[in-house]
Amino acid sequence: MSDTDTDGGQALAGADGLRAGRGAAAVALARAAFIAAGLVTAYYLLPLDEHLTAGASLLLAGGLLAVLLVFAWEVRAIARSPHPRLRAVEGLAATLVLFLVLFAVAYYLLARSAPGSFSEPLTRTDALYFTLTTFSTVGYGDITARSQTGRVLAMVQMAGGLLLVGVAARVLASAVQTGLRRKLREPPAGAGPDEPEAGP
Protein backbone atom coordinates (compact mmCIF):
# COMPACT_ATOMS: atom_id res chain seq x y z
CA MET A 1 0.00 0.00 0.00
CA SER A 2 1.43 3.38 -0.94
CA ASP A 3 1.65 6.46 1.26
CA THR A 4 -0.81 8.19 -1.06
CA ASP A 5 -3.44 5.49 -0.42
CA THR A 6 -2.91 5.80 3.33
CA ASP A 7 -3.20 9.61 3.27
CA GLY A 8 -6.37 9.43 1.17
CA GLY A 9 -7.90 6.92 3.59
CA GLN A 10 -7.06 9.13 6.56
CA ALA A 11 -8.59 12.18 4.87
CA LEU A 12 -11.75 10.22 4.11
CA ALA A 13 -11.94 8.95 7.69
CA GLY A 14 -11.41 12.52 8.95
CA ALA A 15 -14.27 13.84 6.80
CA ASP A 16 -16.57 11.05 8.00
CA GLY A 17 -15.59 11.79 11.58
CA LEU A 18 -16.32 15.49 11.09
CA ARG A 19 -19.77 14.72 9.65
CA ALA A 20 -20.49 12.32 12.49
CA GLY A 21 -19.38 14.95 15.02
CA ARG A 22 -21.65 17.57 13.48
CA GLY A 23 -24.55 15.12 13.51
CA ALA A 24 -23.91 14.29 17.16
CA ALA A 25 -23.75 18.01 17.99
CA ALA A 26 -27.05 18.66 16.23
CA VAL A 27 -28.70 15.77 18.08
CA ALA A 28 -27.30 16.94 21.44
CA LEU A 29 -28.50 20.52 20.91
CA ALA A 30 -31.91 19.30 19.75
CA ARG A 31 -32.23 17.06 22.82
CA ALA A 32 -31.21 19.91 25.15
CA ALA A 33 -33.78 22.21 23.53
CA PHE A 34 -36.43 19.48 23.72
CA ILE A 35 -35.74 18.87 27.42
CA ALA A 36 -35.91 22.60 28.20
CA ALA A 37 -39.08 23.09 26.16
CA GLY A 38 -40.67 20.02 27.74
CA LEU A 39 -39.98 21.18 31.29
CA VAL A 40 -41.23 24.72 30.65
CA THR A 41 -44.33 23.37 28.88
CA ALA A 42 -45.01 21.06 31.83
CA TYR A 43 -44.68 24.06 34.15
CA TYR A 44 -47.41 25.90 32.26
CA LEU A 45 -49.70 22.89 31.83
CA LEU A 46 -49.53 21.20 35.24
CA PRO A 47 -52.49 21.97 37.48
CA LEU A 48 -50.91 24.02 40.28
CA ASP A 49 -54.07 24.66 42.22
CA GLU A 50 -52.84 23.97 45.72
CA HIS A 51 -51.26 26.50 48.01
CA LEU A 52 -47.74 26.41 49.43
CA THR A 53 -48.38 24.02 52.31
CA ALA A 54 -46.20 21.59 54.19
CA GLY A 55 -46.92 19.03 51.45
CA ALA A 56 -45.94 21.47 48.73
CA SER A 57 -42.77 22.34 50.68
CA LEU A 58 -41.92 18.66 50.84
CA LEU A 59 -42.56 18.48 47.12
CA LEU A 60 -40.05 21.30 46.57
CA ALA A 61 -37.50 19.52 48.76
CA GLY A 62 -38.14 16.32 46.80
CA GLY A 63 -37.74 18.25 43.57
CA LEU A 64 -34.39 19.63 44.70
CA LEU A 65 -33.35 16.08 45.58
CA ALA A 66 -34.45 15.09 42.06
CA VAL A 67 -32.18 17.84 40.68
CA LEU A 68 -29.26 16.30 42.57
CA LEU A 69 -30.13 12.80 41.36
CA VAL A 70 -30.49 13.95 37.75
CA PHE A 71 -27.16 15.75 38.07
CA ALA A 72 -25.43 12.65 39.48
CA TRP A 73 -26.90 10.51 36.68
CA GLU A 74 -25.75 13.05 34.09
CA VAL A 75 -22.19 13.03 35.49
CA ARG A 76 -22.05 9.23 35.06
CA ALA A 77 -23.53 9.49 31.56
CA ILE A 78 -20.98 12.16 30.58
CA ALA A 79 -18.04 10.06 31.75
CA ARG A 80 -19.29 7.08 29.68
CA SER A 81 -20.44 8.98 26.60
CA PRO A 82 -18.66 8.77 23.25
CA HIS A 83 -19.22 12.56 23.04
CA PRO A 84 -18.68 13.80 26.63
CA ARG A 85 -18.69 17.52 25.79
CA LEU A 86 -22.01 17.28 24.01
CA ARG A 87 -23.47 15.15 26.78
CA ALA A 88 -22.39 17.82 29.29
CA VAL A 89 -24.42 20.43 27.38
CA GLU A 90 -27.47 18.17 27.59
CA GLY A 91 -26.87 17.51 31.28
CA LEU A 92 -26.50 21.15 32.11
CA ALA A 93 -29.67 22.02 30.20
CA ALA A 94 -31.69 19.37 32.01
CA THR A 95 -30.35 20.21 35.47
CA LEU A 96 -30.55 23.98 35.09
CA VAL A 97 -34.04 24.11 33.63
CA LEU A 98 -35.37 21.65 36.24
CA PHE A 99 -33.86 23.81 39.00
CA LEU A 100 -35.41 27.00 37.61
CA VAL A 101 -38.84 25.46 37.02
CA LEU A 102 -38.92 24.09 40.57
CA PHE A 103 -38.36 27.54 42.03
CA ALA A 104 -40.89 29.11 39.67
CA VAL A 105 -43.46 26.60 40.94
CA ALA A 106 -42.56 27.41 44.55
CA TYR A 107 -42.88 31.17 43.99
CA TYR A 108 -46.16 30.74 42.15
CA LEU A 109 -47.63 28.59 44.93
CA LEU A 110 -46.37 30.99 47.61
CA ALA A 111 -47.96 33.96 45.85
CA ARG A 112 -51.28 32.07 45.66
CA SER A 113 -51.25 30.88 49.28
CA ALA A 114 -49.98 34.07 50.91
CA PRO A 115 -51.00 37.16 48.93
CA GLY A 116 -48.61 39.99 49.67
CA SER A 117 -45.55 37.71 49.71
CA PHE A 118 -44.34 39.58 46.64
CA SER A 119 -44.63 43.19 45.57
CA GLU A 120 -47.37 42.14 43.13
CA PRO A 121 -49.50 39.05 42.49
CA LEU A 122 -47.60 36.48 40.41
CA THR A 123 -48.82 34.68 37.33
CA ARG A 124 -46.86 31.67 36.14
CA THR A 125 -44.93 33.89 33.76
CA ASP A 126 -44.22 36.39 36.55
CA ALA A 127 -42.96 33.58 38.78
CA LEU A 128 -40.68 32.27 36.02
CA TYR A 129 -39.49 35.82 35.31
CA PHE A 130 -38.71 36.39 39.02
CA THR A 131 -36.86 33.05 39.11
CA LEU A 132 -34.73 33.95 36.09
CA THR A 133 -33.90 37.46 37.31
CA THR A 134 -32.94 36.05 40.71
CA PHE A 135 -30.81 33.30 39.14
CA SER A 136 -29.05 35.68 36.77
CA THR A 137 -28.56 38.17 39.63
CA VAL A 138 -30.07 40.93 37.51
CA GLY A 139 -32.95 41.54 39.92
CA TYR A 140 -34.68 44.42 38.16
CA GLY A 141 -36.61 45.29 41.32
CA ASP A 142 -40.04 45.34 39.71
CA ILE A 143 -40.96 42.13 41.58
CA THR A 144 -39.53 41.65 45.04
CA ALA A 145 -40.09 39.16 47.84
CA ARG A 146 -41.79 40.89 50.77
CA SER A 147 -42.62 38.06 53.16
CA GLN A 148 -40.07 36.18 55.24
CA THR A 149 -40.96 32.94 53.44
CA GLY A 150 -40.49 34.56 50.04
CA ARG A 151 -37.14 36.01 51.06
CA VAL A 152 -35.91 32.71 52.49
CA LEU A 153 -37.00 30.92 49.33
CA ALA A 154 -35.16 33.51 47.20
CA MET A 155 -32.02 33.09 49.36
CA VAL A 156 -32.19 29.31 48.95
CA GLN A 157 -32.48 29.79 45.19
CA MET A 158 -29.52 32.20 45.16
CA ALA A 159 -27.33 29.81 47.15
CA GLY A 160 -28.45 26.87 45.02
CA GLY A 161 -27.78 28.85 41.85
CA LEU A 162 -24.26 29.70 42.99
CA LEU A 163 -23.63 26.04 43.78
CA LEU A 164 -25.11 24.97 40.47
CA VAL A 165 -22.96 27.38 38.49
CA GLY A 166 -19.76 26.98 40.50
CA VAL A 167 -19.62 23.43 41.79
CA ALA A 168 -21.70 21.81 39.06
CA ALA A 169 -19.61 23.40 36.32
CA ARG A 170 -16.45 22.03 37.91
CA VAL A 171 -17.96 18.57 38.35
CA LEU A 172 -19.23 18.54 34.76
CA ALA A 173 -15.81 19.64 33.47
CA SER A 174 -14.18 16.83 35.46
CA ALA A 175 -16.68 14.32 34.03
CA VAL A 176 -15.92 15.57 30.52
CA GLN A 177 -12.18 15.10 31.13
CA THR A 178 -12.81 11.57 32.45
CA GLY A 179 -14.88 10.79 29.36
CA LEU A 180 -12.21 12.16 27.04
CA ARG A 181 -9.46 10.14 28.77
CA ARG A 182 -11.62 7.01 28.51
CA LYS A 183 -12.27 7.73 24.84
CA LEU A 184 -8.53 8.06 24.14
CA ARG A 185 -7.83 4.68 25.77
CA GLU A 186 -10.44 2.86 23.64
CA PRO A 187 -9.57 1.82 20.10
CA PRO A 188 -11.71 3.38 17.36
CA ALA A 189 -14.82 1.44 16.34
CA GLY A 190 -14.04 -1.23 13.77
CA ALA A 191 -10.32 -1.16 14.42
CA GLY A 192 -8.83 -4.54 15.10
CA PRO A 193 -5.43 -5.43 16.45
CA ASP A 194 -2.51 -4.09 14.44
CA GLU A 195 -1.48 -6.51 11.75
CA PRO A 196 2.06 -6.43 10.45
CA GLU A 197 2.34 -5.35 6.83
CA ALA A 198 3.37 -7.96 4.33
CA GLY A 199 6.92 -7.72 3.07
CA PRO A 200 7.97 -6.89 -0.52
C-alpha positions as CSV (number, residue, x, y, z in Angstrom):
1,M,0.0,0.0,0.0
2,S,1.4,3.4,-0.9
3,D,1.7,6.5,1.3
4,T,-0.8,8.2,-1.1
5,D,-3.4,5.5,-0.4
6,T,-2.9,5.8,3.3
7,D,-3.2,9.6,3.3
8,G,-6.4,9.4,1.2
9,G,-7.9,6.9,3.6
10,Q,-7.1,9.1,6.6
11,A,-8.6,12.2,4.9
12,L,-11.8,10.2,4.1
13,A,-11.9,8.9,7.7
14,G,-11.4,12.5,8.9
15,A,-14.3,13.8,6.8
16,D,-16.6,11.0,8.0
17,G,-15.6,11.8,11.6
18,L,-16.3,15.5,11.1
19,R,-19.8,14.7,9.6
20,A,-20.5,12.3,12.5
21,G,-19.4,15.0,15.0
22,R,-21.7,17.6,13.5
23,G,-24.5,15.1,13.5
24,A,-23.9,14.3,17.2
25,A,-23.7,18.0,18.0
26,A,-27.1,18.7,16.2
27,V,-28.7,15.8,18.1
28,A,-27.3,16.9,21.4
29,L,-28.5,20.5,20.9
30,A,-31.9,19.3,19.8
31,R,-32.2,17.1,22.8
32,A,-31.2,19.9,25.1
33,A,-33.8,22.2,23.5
34,F,-36.4,19.5,23.7
35,I,-35.7,18.9,27.4
36,A,-35.9,22.6,28.2
37,A,-39.1,23.1,26.2
38,G,-40.7,20.0,27.7
39,L,-40.0,21.2,31.3
40,V,-41.2,24.7,30.7
41,T,-44.3,23.4,28.9
42,A,-45.0,21.1,31.8
43,Y,-44.7,24.1,34.2
44,Y,-47.4,25.9,32.3
45,L,-49.7,22.9,31.8
46,L,-49.5,21.2,35.2
47,P,-52.5,22.0,37.5
48,L,-50.9,24.0,40.3
49,D,-54.1,24.7,42.2
50,E,-52.8,24.0,45.7
51,H,-51.3,26.5,48.0
52,L,-47.7,26.4,49.4
53,T,-48.4,24.0,52.3
54,A,-46.2,21.6,54.2
55,G,-46.9,19.0,51.5
56,A,-45.9,21.5,48.7
57,S,-42.8,22.3,50.7
58,L,-41.9,18.7,50.8
59,L,-42.6,18.5,47.1
60,L,-40.1,21.3,46.6
61,A,-37.5,19.5,48.8
62,G,-38.1,16.3,46.8
63,G,-37.7,18.3,43.6
64,L,-34.4,19.6,44.7
65,L,-33.4,16.1,45.6
66,A,-34.4,15.1,42.1
67,V,-32.2,17.8,40.7
68,L,-29.3,16.3,42.6
69,L,-30.1,12.8,41.4
70,V,-30.5,14.0,37.7
71,F,-27.2,15.7,38.1
72,A,-25.4,12.6,39.5
73,W,-26.9,10.5,36.7
74,E,-25.7,13.1,34.1
75,V,-22.2,13.0,35.5
76,R,-22.0,9.2,35.1
77,A,-23.5,9.5,31.6
78,I,-21.0,12.2,30.6
79,A,-18.0,10.1,31.7
80,R,-19.3,7.1,29.7
81,S,-20.4,9.0,26.6
82,P,-18.7,8.8,23.2
83,H,-19.2,12.6,23.0
84,P,-18.7,13.8,26.6
85,R,-18.7,17.5,25.8
86,L,-22.0,17.3,24.0
87,R,-23.5,15.2,26.8
88,A,-22.4,17.8,29.3
89,V,-24.4,20.4,27.4
90,E,-27.5,18.2,27.6
91,G,-26.9,17.5,31.3
92,L,-26.5,21.2,32.1
93,A,-29.7,22.0,30.2
94,A,-31.7,19.4,32.0
95,T,-30.3,20.2,35.5
96,L,-30.5,24.0,35.1
97,V,-34.0,24.1,33.6
98,L,-35.4,21.7,36.2
99,F,-33.9,23.8,39.0
100,L,-35.4,27.0,37.6
101,V,-38.8,25.5,37.0
102,L,-38.9,24.1,40.6
103,F,-38.4,27.5,42.0
104,A,-40.9,29.1,39.7
105,V,-43.5,26.6,40.9
106,A,-42.6,27.4,44.6
107,Y,-42.9,31.2,44.0
108,Y,-46.2,30.7,42.2
109,L,-47.6,28.6,44.9
110,L,-46.4,31.0,47.6
111,A,-48.0,34.0,45.9
112,R,-51.3,32.1,45.7
113,S,-51.2,30.9,49.3
114,A,-50.0,34.1,50.9
115,P,-51.0,37.2,48.9
116,G,-48.6,40.0,49.7
117,S,-45.6,37.7,49.7
118,F,-44.3,39.6,46.6
119,S,-44.6,43.2,45.6
120,E,-47.4,42.1,43.1
121,P,-49.5,39.0,42.5
122,L,-47.6,36.5,40.4
123,T,-48.8,34.7,37.3
124,R,-46.9,31.7,36.1
125,T,-44.9,33.9,33.8
126,D,-44.2,36.4,36.5
127,A,-43.0,33.6,38.8
128,L,-40.7,32.3,36.0
129,Y,-39.5,35.8,35.3
130,F,-38.7,36.4,39.0
131,T,-36.9,33.1,39.1
132,L,-34.7,34.0,36.1
133,T,-33.9,37.5,37.3
134,T,-32.9,36.0,40.7
135,F,-30.8,33.3,39.1
136,S,-29.1,35.7,36.8
137,T,-28.6,38.2,39.6
138,V,-30.1,40.9,37.5
139,G,-33.0,41.5,39.9
140,Y,-34.7,44.4,38.2
141,G,-36.6,45.3,41.3
142,D,-40.0,45.3,39.7
143,I,-41.0,42.1,41.6
144,T,-39.5,41.6,45.0
145,A,-40.1,39.2,47.8
146,R,-41.8,40.9,50.8
147,S,-42.6,38.1,53.2
148,Q,-40.1,36.2,55.2
149,T,-41.0,32.9,53.4
150,G,-40.5,34.6,50.0
151,R,-37.1,36.0,51.1
152,V,-35.9,32.7,52.5
153,L,-37.0,30.9,49.3
154,A,-35.2,33.5,47.2
155,M,-32.0,33.1,49.4
156,V,-32.2,29.3,49.0
157,Q,-32.5,29.8,45.2
158,M,-29.5,32.2,45.2
159,A,-27.3,29.8,47.1
160,G,-28.4,26.9,45.0
161,G,-27.8,28.9,41.9
162,L,-24.3,29.7,43.0
163,L,-23.6,26.0,43.8
164,L,-25.1,25.0,40.5
165,V,-23.0,27.4,38.5
166,G,-19.8,27.0,40.5
167,V,-19.6,23.4,41.8
168,A,-21.7,21.8,39.1
169,A,-19.6,23.4,36.3
170,R,-16.4,22.0,37.9
171,V,-18.0,18.6,38.3
172,L,-19.2,18.5,34.8
173,A,-15.8,19.6,33.5
174,S,-14.2,16.8,35.5
175,A,-16.7,14.3,34.0
176,V,-15.9,15.6,30.5
177,Q,-12.2,15.1,31.1
178,T,-12.8,11.6,32.4
179,G,-14.9,10.8,29.4
180,L,-12.2,12.2,27.0
181,R,-9.5,10.1,28.8
182,R,-11.6,7.0,28.5
183,K,-12.3,7.7,24.8
184,L,-8.5,8.1,24.1
185,R,-7.8,4.7,25.8
186,E,-10.4,2.9,23.6
187,P,-9.6,1.8,20.1
188,P,-11.7,3.4,17.4
189,A,-14.8,1.4,16.3
190,G,-14.0,-1.2,13.8
191,A,-10.3,-1.2,14.4
192,G,-8.8,-4.5,15.1
193,P,-5.4,-5.4,16.5
194,D,-2.5,-4.1,14.4
195,E,-1.5,-6.5,11.8
196,P,2.1,-6.4,10.5
197,E,2.3,-5.3,6.8
198,A,3.4,-8.0,4.3
199,G,6.9,-7.7,3.1
200,P,8.0,-6.9,-0.5
